[in-house]
């Protein structure tokens, strides 16, 4: 060391043991740059509640993964072109028939590529199950009130995923350019043309000229595999991040509150179960694809504008839009020299309203109740009679429209008049939701009364006892404390009251229309006819002490 030079700091030493192998060494290297260990330690032990209904959301995720995997494989062989070719493939009945390259490549995938038809079937079945799982998953969230604060944004993400999944499924179903899907595209063209003023411009822009044009399949292909899946992937990631951040809802039970989560850790228990469930879902969908054929394009043949498939039906999730068109009278009006096709335009406007009605409900309920609290405990549907009745009425409307979309099949299979079926669906469109709402609400109130009786008198044992004065009674066994907690832990909000007609100075108050409407709706939700008062601790004490009962 030179004279006057200060000694440098001693080299840093680590007390951590040397890596045991190259894998551990790489993990240390990555953790030093990405902080993976600290992130994993804080999140992989996160607790998730366990309930069978939570698997509905997992089915959505796994079928989406299956769609992506099989879709990537199909894009390697599908040709999104409407250029005309003469089919010379192995399917003999169509040899020599002119068709688009899109149809010909789909035929090649189905009959000339090893496993191609199975992959096509898995892709299509996964799409059908994906939309169905999203639909049922959203209904589970709706009926249990899991959309309440702080999950309103996640509810909207789920609604957008369902909406995009429906339209992406329609576009994928249209890509083979067969007679069935071509009829569906023609249906879409008619709906576009029904838009006042700009309908023809939109039609020319989308189809690149007169129907069918030569660009619709390439454009649908780009939107189907790139634009919509990209948006859905982003929404799905955001949805899962919010689920992880807000924590999963859990059903009421002993030890479960809004401040904790009772369940299993993400690693290793939950991940092991989720991994096994993924392969189970994949196996079931593969079995469905191998057994039940969906969209056999070779039976329909290539699309020609001068032909139509007589049994043209969309996939089930777009069936209600078809039903709206079929039950609407063919009304037309002339306005300023133009014809307005109300028979198509009115259903086109109602179509989004059917979806918006259920998607906007969480915000309506929050406004009516004025509830600003966070909710992490899921409701039992019976404890929210109006919400449950509204959801059941919405489902009934959806099913009625689905039946209207298949009125021709109902007529041929059950030997009925198609006009009679259409008229019946028109009546049911207005009557069925009201009837279902009333029945479901009364059903929920009846279940609440039964829960009240169970809490106060216990469960029926089936043992008959004769009292000293000769009366026969059934012995009731008291419920365990855990069951009592589950039946009585739910909230029962009180209706919003209107302010006094005069203020403290004796001046008359002016109550706005919105305030009066909110108070009236609140009485409908939580008034005497909207819920059954749950038993109080004093009532339970009096009953169980032996006073006033056998």
ABEGO torsion letter per residue (X at the ends): XBBGBBBBBBBBBBABBBBABAAAAAAAAAAAAAGAAAAAAAAAABBBBBBAAAAAAAAAAAAAAAAAAAAAAAAAABBBBABBBBBABABAAABGBBBBAAAAAAAAAAAABBGAAAAAAAAAAAAAAAAAAAAAAAAAAAAAGAABOAAAAAAAAAAAAAAAAAAAAAAAAAAAGBAAAAAAAAAAAAAAAABBGAAAAAAAAAAGEBOAEAAAAAAAAAAAAAAAAAAAAAAAAAAAAAAAAAEBBBBBEBGBBAABBBEBBAOAAAAAAAAAAAAAAAAAAAAAAAABBBGBAAAAEBBBAABBBAABBBBAAAAAAAAAAAABBBBBBBBGGBBBBAAAAAAAAAAAAAAAAAAAAAAAAAAAAGBABBBABBBBAAABAAAAAAAAAAAAAAAAAAAAAAAAAAAAAAGBBAAAAAAAAAAAAAAAAAAAAAAAAAAAAAAAAAAAAAAAAEBBAGBBBBBAAGBBBBBBBBBBAAAAAAAAABBBBBBBBBBBABBAAGBBBBBBAAAAAAAAAAAAAABAAABBBBBBAAAAAAAAAGBGBX
